[in-house]
Amino acid sequence: MDVLVTVMLVVAIALVFDFTNGFHDTANAMATSVATGALKPRVAVTISAVLNLVGAFLSTEVAKTISGGIINEGDGGVAITPVMIFAGLVGAVLWNVATWYLGLPSSSTHALFGGLIGAAIVGAGFDAVNFGAVVSKVLLPALISPLVAGAIALLATYLAYKITKNASIRGSEAGFRHGQTISASLVSLAHGTNDAQKTMGVITLTFIAAGYQQSGTGPQFWVIGACGLAIALGTYLGGWRIIRTVGKRITDITSPQGFAAETSSAATILVSSHLGFALSTTQVTSGSIVGAGLGKKLASVHWNVVGKIAIAWAFTLPAAAIVGGLAAWAASQSTAGLIIVAVLAVAGGLTFYVLSRRHPVTHENVNEDSSAAGDADPAAPTEKAGASA
């Protein structure tokens, strides 16, 4: 198949990934605000979409990490090919859609890296991957960032209740709900500076691998705009299943906790974007919410839900790598193989969408109890755990 056609396919599926990243990660910014009633669901996703788009234009450090750090360059140029990148994106998109269906806030970042790493190893060998950069720029931030964000949120929650202990409950709750409008907006802006960059980096890497762009250069302006729009559109449509899990099932969150969780998440993500770390905003947000749950006296954290989320985190990178590797093997065989991979990817995505319509979660029922809403979400806490959904 002509290189230009392959590159166009990569750009198309990269934007699809960005779209899935948007609706997958809407919960990162707005789940707590929706859960506490600080923002109405539709208003929340609209604000988040606009600020994700703005954030996409504020920084390109993460994009440069992906386009010039994760994949090695050999004597003849970048070791990975556009076909391999296409295959890696297939793995990332399918994992995103599968975890969205299950209502699990898995890492879109690790799905993307897993797919690319698996495809690169199968297509070009282990030397194609810069494992030093993977450890320093991906794995270490993944381990440290949820703990840092959680610790900050725990302290912030404790201080919030300590400082306002003499204020009326209604007055303090109202004040923190207003504050959540700002803090949630900051998370959305931070999300745009980090997650939107990842797809820009993939598209830039594709252009470099195909010889359409010089090595070491950053994303072109139209690439920044297209990726910003794709993630904004996905954010606006809202991943309501994951919003329910993050906002209602990790802990019974209140406005002070929501404000503390959002501010700690925004600070962690913005610092990481400035340093060029391709952070998992999902992990940061989840860690913040757990910390906020622990920071309130007698608050409960639904550890069975946290455990399921942690398992999804652990499996994300290797699972996406396996799918990306298999897709790379099939797509590299012939043009027919590439077409088959594309068809199977579309079929897989549509299958999960059709399954999701049996028990839809929308902006109208996102804050309802799962049983009342008829949702069969496997991430829901059990009665035995004594936790409300």
Backbone torsions as a table, in degrees:
resi	resn	phi	psi	omega
1	MET	NA	142.7	-179.9
2	ASP	-58.1	140.7	-177.3
3	VAL	-59.3	-40.6	-179.1
4	LEU	-60.8	-41.7	179.4
5	VAL	-63.8	-42.2	179.0
6	THR	-62.8	-42.7	178.7
7	VAL	-61.7	-40.8	178.2
8	MET	-63.2	-38.6	176.7
9	LEU	-63.1	-41.0	179.6
10	VAL	-63.7	-44.7	179.5
11	VAL	-60.7	-41.5	-179.2
12	ALA	-63.2	-48.4	-177.2
13	ILE	-74.0	-25.9	174.9
14	ALA	-64.2	-40.5	177.9
15	LEU	-70.3	-32.2	173.9
16	VAL	-63.8	-43.6	176.6
17	PHE	-59.7	-43.5	179.5
18	ASP	-60.7	-39.5	176.9
19	PHE	-62.1	-48.2	178.8
20	THR	-64.2	-34.9	176.0
21	ASN	-60.8	-39.5	179.9
22	GLY	-62.6	-53.1	-177.1
23	PHE	-76.1	-22.1	176.7
24	HIS	-70.7	-35.5	-172.3
25	ASP	-105.5	7.3	174.8
26	THR	-55.0	-35.9	-178.9
27	ALA	-60.6	-30.9	-178.0
28	ASN	-56.7	-40.1	-175.7
29	ALA	-92.7	-38.4	-164.5
30	MET	-116.6	-5.5	-175.3
31	ALA	-60.8	-44.5	-177.6
32	THR	-69.8	-36.5	178.4
33	SER	-67.1	-37.4	177.0
34	VAL	-68.9	-41.3	-177.3
35	ALA	-65.8	-36.6	-179.0
36	THR	-86.9	-7.8	-179.4
37	GLY	83.6	9.5	179.3
38	ALA	-65.1	-34.2	178.1
39	LEU	-133.9	142.0	173.1
40	LYS	-70.7	147.2	-173.4
41	PRO	-51.5	-49.9	-177.6
42	ARG	-66.6	-37.8	177.2
43	VAL	-64.5	-41.0	-178.4
44	ALA	-61.1	-48.1	-177.1
45	VAL	-71.4	-29.1	176.8
46	THR	-66.9	-47.5	177.1
47	ILE	-59.4	-44.6	-178.1
48	SER	-62.8	-40.5	-179.2
49	ALA	-63.6	-45.8	-179.2
50	VAL	-62.6	-44.0	-177.0
51	LEU	-74.6	-27.9	172.1
52	ASN	-62.4	-41.7	178.6
53	LEU	-64.3	-44.4	178.5
54	VAL	-62.3	-44.1	-178.7
55	GLY	-61.1	-30.3	-179.1
56	ALA	-61.7	-25.6	-177.6
57	PHE	-93.5	-4.9	-172.4
58	LEU	-86.3	-23.3	-176.3
59	SER	-154.2	148.2	175.3
60	THR	-129.9	15.8	-177.8
61	GLU	-64.3	-41.8	179.7
62	VAL	-66.5	-38.8	178.4
63	ALA	-60.3	-39.9	179.7
64	LYS	-68.5	-32.3	176.6
65	THR	-61.8	-41.1	-177.4
66	ILE	-75.9	-43.6	-175.8
67	SER	-75.2	-22.3	-176.3
68	GLY	-132.3	11.7	-175.7
69	GLY	-126.0	-39.9	-173.6
70	ILE	-78.9	-40.2	-177.7
71	ILE	-100.6	127.9	-178.5
72	ASN	-72.9	155.9	173.7
73	GLU	-110.9	127.6	177.6
74	GLY	-91.8	-169.5	-179.9
75	ASP	-62.2	-32.5	-178.0
76	GLY	-94.0	9.7	-179.1
77	GLY	116.1	-159.9	-179.1
78	VAL	-65.8	132.3	-174.3
79	ALA	-72.3	-26.5	-178.1
80	ILE	-87.6	149.6	-178.4
81	THR	-110.2	164.0	177.3
82	PRO	-56.8	-34.7	178.6
83	VAL	-63.2	-41.7	178.8
84	MET	-65.8	-40.5	178.6
85	ILE	-62.9	-41.7	176.1
86	PHE	-57.2	-46.1	-179.0
87	ALA	-64.1	-41.5	178.2
88	GLY	-62.1	-38.6	178.0
89	LEU	-66.8	-34.3	176.2
90	VAL	-59.5	-45.8	178.0
91	GLY	-60.4	-41.5	-178.8
92	ALA	-67.1	-44.4	-178.5
93	VAL	-64.1	-45.0	-178.5
94	LEU	-64.2	-39.4	177.7
95	TRP	-66.1	-40.8	177.8
96	ASN	-59.3	-46.2	-177.3
97	VAL	-68.2	-38.9	-179.8
98	ALA	-64.4	-45.4	-179.4
99	THR	-72.3	-29.6	172.9
100	TRP	-62.0	-44.5	179.5
101	TYR	-59.5	-38.9	-179.6
102	LEU	-80.0	-7.1	-179.8
103	GLY	74.0	23.4	-177.6
104	LEU	-100.8	126.7	179.1
105	PRO	-79.2	71.9	178.8
106	SER	-79.9	173.3	-174.9
107	SER	-90.4	114.7	173.6
108	SER	-64.3	-32.5	178.6
109	THR	-61.1	-49.7	-178.3
110	HIS	-71.2	-29.5	174.3
111	ALA	-63.4	-42.5	179.6
112	LEU	-65.3	-49.3	-179.3
113	PHE	-65.2	-39.3	178.8
114	GLY	-60.9	-46.2	179.1
115	GLY	-60.9	-44.7	-179.5
116	LEU	-66.6	-41.8	-179.8
117	ILE	-64.8	-45.3	178.7
118	GLY	-60.7	-43.7	180.0
119	ALA	-66.1	-40.2	-179.2
120	ALA	-66.4	-41.3	-179.2
121	ILE	-65.3	-45.5	-179.5
122	VAL	-66.7	-40.6	-175.0
123	GLY	-83.5	-31.0	-173.9
124	ALA	-134.3	-0.5	178.9
125	GLY	93.6	170.7	-176.4
126	PHE	-65.3	-25.9	-178.7
127	ASP	-68.1	-13.4	-179.3
128	ALA	-74.6	-16.2	-175.8
129	VAL	-107.5	132.0	175.4
130	ASN	-87.1	89.3	-174.0
131	PHE	-68.7	-25.1	174.8
132	GLY	-62.3	-43.3	178.1
133	ALA	-68.8	-35.2	178.5
134	VAL	-61.4	-44.1	-179.4
135	VAL	-67.6	-48.9	-173.7
136	SER	-76.2	-34.0	-174.6
137	LYS	-99.2	-16.5	-175.4
138	VAL	-122.4	-59.7	-171.3
139	LEU	-70.3	-47.0	179.7
140	LEU	-62.4	-46.4	174.8
141	PRO	-59.5	-33.1	179.8
142	ALA	-66.0	-34.3	179.5
143	LEU	-79.7	-38.0	-172.6
144	ILE	-85.1	-41.5	-170.9
145	SER	-60.5	-42.8	178.4
146	PRO	-63.4	-35.5	179.9
147	LEU	-68.3	-43.3	178.9
148	VAL	-63.9	-48.9	-179.6
149	ALA	-62.6	-40.0	179.2
150	GLY	-64.6	-41.8	179.6
151	ALA	-65.0	-41.6	178.3
152	ILE	-64.3	-42.9	-179.9
153	ALA	-65.6	-38.4	178.3
154	LEU	-61.2	-48.6	-180.0
155	LEU	-64.2	-43.0	-179.3
156	ALA	-63.8	-39.7	179.1
157	THR	-65.6	-45.2	178.9
158	TYR	-58.4	-46.0	-179.0
159	LEU	-66.6	-36.8	-179.7
160	ALA	-61.1	-44.3	179.7
161	TYR	-73.6	-32.6	179.7
162	LYS	-66.6	-45.6	-176.3
163	ILE	-68.6	-34.9	-174.9
164	THR	-101.7	17.8	-174.7
165	LYS	-64.8	-26.5	-179.9
166	ASN	-92.8	-5.1	178.9
167	ALA	-84.0	158.9	177.6
168	SER	-67.3	146.5	-178.4
169	ILE	-60.6	-44.0	-178.3
170	ARG	-64.3	-41.8	-178.6
171	GLY	-66.5	-45.3	-179.4
172	SER	-67.2	-40.4	178.4
173	GLU	-61.1	-42.8	180.0
174	ALA	-63.9	-41.4	179.0
175	GLY	-62.8	-44.2	179.7
176	PHE	-69.1	-31.5	176.8
177	ARG	-64.5	-40.9	175.9
178	HIS	-64.1	-39.8	178.3
179	GLY	-63.8	-32.0	179.7
180	GLN	-63.9	-28.6	177.1
181	THR	-59.0	-40.3	179.9
182	ILE	-76.4	-46.3	-175.6
183	SER	-66.1	-39.8	177.9
184	ALA	-66.2	-36.3	177.4
185	SER	-64.6	-38.0	177.3
186	LEU	-63.5	-38.8	177.7
187	VAL	-63.4	-42.0	178.9
188	SER	-62.0	-43.6	178.2
189	LEU	-62.3	-44.5	179.1
190	ALA	-63.7	-38.9	178.9
191	HIS	-60.5	-40.4	178.6
192	GLY	-65.2	-34.6	179.9
193	THR	-72.9	-15.7	-176.9
194	ASN	-111.9	-59.3	-172.4
195	ASP	-72.8	-37.6	179.2
196	ALA	-63.3	-27.8	-178.7
197	GLN	-66.6	-28.1	-173.2
198	LYS	-65.3	-42.2	178.5
199	THR	-70.9	-35.6	174.5
200	MET	-57.8	-42.7	179.8
201	GLY	-63.5	-38.4	179.7
202	VAL	-66.7	-44.3	179.5
203	ILE	-64.8	-41.6	177.7
204	THR	-62.3	-43.0	177.2
205	LEU	-59.3	-38.7	178.8
206	THR	-64.2	-45.1	179.0
207	PHE	-62.4	-38.9	178.3
208	ILE	-66.6	-44.2	179.9
209	ALA	-63.4	-33.2	-178.4
210	ALA	-86.8	-5.7	179.0
211	GLY	85.6	13.0	179.7
212	TYR	-91.2	-7.2	-178.5
213	GLN	-147.9	146.2	-178.4
214	GLN	-72.8	144.4	177.4
215	SER	-62.6	141.3	177.8
216	GLY	89.1	-4.3	179.6
217	THR	-90.7	159.8	-178.5
218	GLY	-92.4	-178.7	-178.5
219	PRO	-66.8	144.1	177.2
220	GLN	-74.2	160.5	-174.2
221	PHE	-61.2	-41.3	-178.2
222	TRP	-66.5	-30.1	177.2
223	VAL	-67.4	-43.4	177.1
224	ILE	-58.8	-46.9	-179.5
225	GLY	-63.9	-43.9	-178.8
226	ALA	-64.2	-43.3	-179.9
227	CYS	-67.7	-39.6	177.0
228	GLY	-61.3	-42.2	179.0
229	LEU	-67.2	-40.1	-178.6
230	ALA	-64.0	-45.9	-178.7
231	ILE	-71.0	-31.7	177.6
232	ALA	-66.9	-41.6	178.9
233	LEU	-64.3	-44.3	177.8
234	GLY	-61.8	-38.9	178.6
235	THR	-64.4	-41.3	-178.5
236	TYR	-63.7	-39.8	-179.9
237	LEU	-67.9	-27.9	170.4
238	GLY	76.9	125.5	174.4
239	GLY	-91.0	77.0	-169.6
240	TRP	-60.9	-30.5	178.5
241	ARG	-61.4	-43.7	-178.1
242	ILE	-76.4	-33.2	175.6
243	ILE	-59.1	-40.8	178.8
244	ARG	-63.1	-44.7	-179.1
245	THR	-62.6	-49.3	-176.0
246	VAL	-69.6	-41.0	-174.4
247	GLY	-82.1	-28.4	-171.3
248	LYS	-119.7	-20.0	-168.6
249	ARG	-109.1	-19.2	177.7
250	ILE	-75.2	-44.1	175.7
251	THR	-156.9	159.7	177.6
252	ASP	-82.1	88.8	-166.3
253	ILE	-84.3	144.6	176.1
254	THR	-114.2	174.2	-176.6
255	SER	-59.9	-45.9	177.8
256	PRO	-59.9	-40.2	177.9
257	GLN	-65.5	-42.1	179.6
258	GLY	-62.0	-43.1	178.8
259	PHE	-62.8	-43.6	-179.9
260	ALA	-64.5	-42.9	-179.0
261	ALA	-64.7	-42.3	-177.4
262	GLU	-68.6	-42.2	-179.2
263	THR	-66.8	-40.0	178.9
264	SER	-67.5	-37.6	177.6
265	SER	-64.0	-47.2	-178.8
266	ALA	-60.3	-43.9	-179.0
267	ALA	-63.2	-44.0	-178.7
268	THR	-64.5	-44.0	-177.6
269	ILE	-68.0	-43.0	-178.4
270	LEU	-63.7	-41.4	177.7
271	VAL	-63.7	-42.1	-179.4
272	SER	-65.9	-38.9	178.0
273	SER	-63.2	-40.0	178.9
274	HIS	-63.5	-34.1	-178.9
275	LEU	-86.0	-7.2	179.2
276	GLY	84.8	15.6	177.8
277	PHE	-81.2	127.7	177.4
278	ALA	-82.6	78.6	-171.5
279	LEU	-77.5	150.3	170.6
280	SER	-86.4	104.5	179.6
281	THR	-65.0	-27.5	176.8
282	THR	-63.0	-45.2	-179.2
283	GLN	-67.3	-38.7	178.2
284	VAL	-61.4	-48.3	-177.3
285	THR	-64.8	-44.6	179.7
286	SER	-62.6	-41.4	177.3
287	GLY	-62.2	-39.6	178.6
288	SER	-63.6	-41.3	-178.2
289	ILE	-68.1	-39.8	175.5
290	VAL	-61.8	-44.2	178.2
291	GLY	-61.4	-40.9	178.3
292	ALA	-65.2	-36.0	177.3
293	GLY	-65.4	-37.9	179.9
294	LEU	-77.3	-22.6	-176.7
295	GLY	-76.4	-17.9	178.9
296	LYS	-92.5	131.1	-179.4
297	LYS	-58.2	128.0	178.5
298	LEU	69.1	10.2	178.1
299	ALA	-71.0	153.5	-179.3
300	SER	-114.8	139.0	172.7
301	VAL	-110.1	131.2	-179.2
302	HIS	-81.4	88.6	-171.2
303	TRP	-67.6	-23.5	176.6
304	ASN	-66.5	-37.0	177.0
305	VAL	-70.6	-43.7	178.3
306	VAL	-58.7	-39.5	179.0
307	GLY	-62.5	-42.0	178.6
308	LYS	-66.2	-37.9	177.8
309	ILE	-65.1	-42.1	-179.9
310	ALA	-63.2	-38.6	177.5
311	ILE	-63.3	-42.2	177.6
312	ALA	-61.3	-40.2	176.8
313	TRP	-59.5	-46.3	-175.8
314	ALA	-63.9	-34.5	-176.2
315	PHE	-88.3	-14.8	-171.8
316	THR	-58.6	-56.6	-175.5
317	LEU	-63.0	-50.6	179.4
318	PRO	-65.5	-36.0	-180.0
319	ALA	-65.9	-46.0	177.8
320	ALA	-64.7	-34.3	178.4
321	ALA	-64.5	-40.9	179.1
322	ILE	-64.4	-47.1	179.2
323	VAL	-64.1	-43.4	178.2
324	GLY	-61.8	-40.6	178.8
325	GLY	-65.3	-44.4	178.0
326	LEU	-63.6	-41.8	179.2
327	ALA	-65.1	-37.9	178.4
328	ALA	-64.5	-41.3	179.0
329	TRP	-62.1	-46.4	-178.1
330	ALA	-68.6	-44.1	-176.3
331	ALA	-68.6	-26.6	-177.5
332	SER	-80.2	-11.6	-176.6
333	GLN	-70.1	-43.7	-175.9
334	SER	-169.8	174.2	174.7
335	THR	-60.8	-38.6	178.4
336	ALA	-60.8	-39.2	178.6
337	GLY	-63.3	-41.3	178.1
338	LEU	-62.3	-42.3	179.6
339	ILE	-65.6	-40.7	179.7
340	ILE	-62.3	-43.1	178.5
341	VAL	-60.6	-43.5	179.5
342	ALA	-62.1	-43.9	-179.7
343	VAL	-64.6	-44.0	-179.9
344	LEU	-64.5	-36.5	178.6
345	ALA	-64.1	-44.6	178.2
346	VAL	-63.4	-43.4	-179.8
347	ALA	-63.1	-41.3	178.7
348	GLY	-63.9	-44.0	178.6
349	GLY	-62.5	-43.9	179.6
350	LEU	-65.0	-35.3	179.3
351	THR	-61.2	-47.6	179.2
352	PHE	-64.5	-36.2	178.9
353	TYR	-64.8	-45.0	179.9
354	VAL	-62.9	-42.7	178.2
355	LEU	-61.1	-37.3	-178.0
356	SER	-66.7	-24.9	-178.0
357	ARG	-73.1	-13.3	177.9
358	ARG	-68.1	-36.0	177.8
359	HIS	-134.2	74.3	-174.7
360	PRO	-69.2	143.4	171.8
361	VAL	-116.5	122.3	-176.0
362	THR	-126.6	-179.1	177.4
363	HIS	-64.8	-17.4	-178.0
364	GLU	-82.2	-29.3	-175.9
365	ASN	-122.1	13.4	-174.6
366	VAL	-62.6	-28.8	-179.1
367	ASN	-97.8	6.9	179.0
368	GLU	-81.1	158.6	171.6
369	ASP	-61.2	141.8	-174.8
370	SER	-60.0	-39.2	-179.8
371	SER	-69.0	-35.6	178.9
372	ALA	-68.6	-32.9	-178.5
373	ALA	-84.3	-5.8	-179.1
374	GLY	73.3	25.0	-176.8
375	ASP	-91.8	130.2	179.3
376	ALA	-98.9	33.0	-176.7
377	ASP	-60.9	120.5	-179.0
378	PRO	-70.0	-9.6	179.6
379	ALA	-84.7	-3.1	-176.4
380	ALA	-68.5	143.1	177.1
381	PRO	-67.8	150.3	-179.9
382	THR	-89.1	162.4	178.3
383	GLU	-63.5	-31.7	-178.3
384	LYS	-61.7	-33.3	-179.6
385	ALA	-71.5	-16.6	179.2
386	GLY	70.5	24.8	-177.3
387	ALA	-114.3	139.6	177.7
388	SER	-80.7	152.5	177.8
389	ALA	-81.5	NA	NA
